[in-house]
Amino acid sequence: MAPSTDTPPDDLIITLRPVAGGASTIEIERLQDGSYRATHSAGMGSLELCRTADLERLLRQLNEALITGTTSGYVAAVRNLHDTELARSA
């Protein structure tokens, strides 16, 4: 079962807006259990991309994607991290 995106964050760490003036953002928040959640928001909707305990790895993935890619590229990079985290926990 997918984690709920309704979990209230303990602390919003950063909001990334890869396109100047764009409506699309990625937010990274620290949750009450100490894990981190990356959420992509565009327009009226938002999508949880991943949860991880490894903040440094998450930030490195996002940084690499933002430098080299497009909006869809950074979403794909974080989703890839999410899939890796799921595989490790299985």
C-alpha positions in Angstrom: 0.0 0.0 0.0 1.3 3.4 -0.9 2.2 5.9 1.8 -0.4 8.5 2.5 0.4 12.0 1.2 -1.9 13.3 4.0 0.8 12.8 6.7 1.5 16.2 8.1 5.2 17.3 7.8 7.2 18.1 10.9 9.4 20.5 9.0 9.4 21.9 5.4 13.1 21.8 4.4 13.1 23.2 0.9 10.9 24.2 -2.0 12.4 23.8 -5.4 11.0 25.6 -8.4 13.0 24.4 -11.4 11.5 26.9 -13.9 11.6 30.6 -13.0 8.0 31.7 -12.6 6.7 28.2 -13.1 3.8 26.7 -11.1 5.6 23.3 -10.7 7.5 22.7 -7.5 9.2 20.0 -5.5 9.0 20.2 -1.7 11.1 18.2 0.7 9.8 17.8 4.1 10.9 16.1 7.3 8.1 13.9 8.7 7.4 13.1 12.3 9.1 9.7 12.1 12.4 11.3 11.0 12.0 10.3 7.3 11.9 12.7 4.4 9.3 13.1 1.7 9.6 14.7 -1.7 6.3 15.9 -3.2 5.8 17.3 -6.7 3.1 19.9 -7.1 1.8 21.3 -10.4 -1.3 23.4 -10.7 -4.0 22.1 -8.3 -2.5 18.6 -7.7 0.4 17.1 -5.9 2.1 13.7 -6.0 4.3 12.1 -3.4 7.4 11.1 -5.3 9.3 9.3 -2.5 10.0 8.8 1.2 13.5 8.1 2.4 15.7 8.3 5.4 18.7 9.4 3.2 18.3 13.1 2.8 21.7 13.6 1.3 21.0 11.1 -1.4 17.6 12.6 -2.2 19.2 16.1 -2.5 22.0 14.8 -4.7 19.4 13.1 -7.0 17.4 16.3 -7.3 20.5 18.4 -7.9 21.7 16.2 -10.7 18.3 16.1 -12.3 17.8 19.9 -12.1 21.2 20.6 -13.6 21.0 18.2 -16.5 17.3 17.8 -17.2 13.8 18.9 -17.6 10.9 19.0 -15.1 9.9 15.5 -16.1 13.6 14.5 -15.7 13.7 15.5 -12.0 10.4 13.8 -11.3 11.7 10.6 -12.9 15.0 10.9 -10.9 13.2 11.0 -7.6 10.7 8.3 -8.6 13.8 6.1 -9.4 15.1 6.8 -5.9 11.7 5.8 -4.5 11.7 2.5 -6.5 15.3 1.8 -5.1 14.1 2.4 -1.6 11.1 0.1 -2.0 13.4 -2.7 -3.4 15.7 -2.3 -0.4 12.9 -2.6 2.1 11.4 -5.7 0.4 
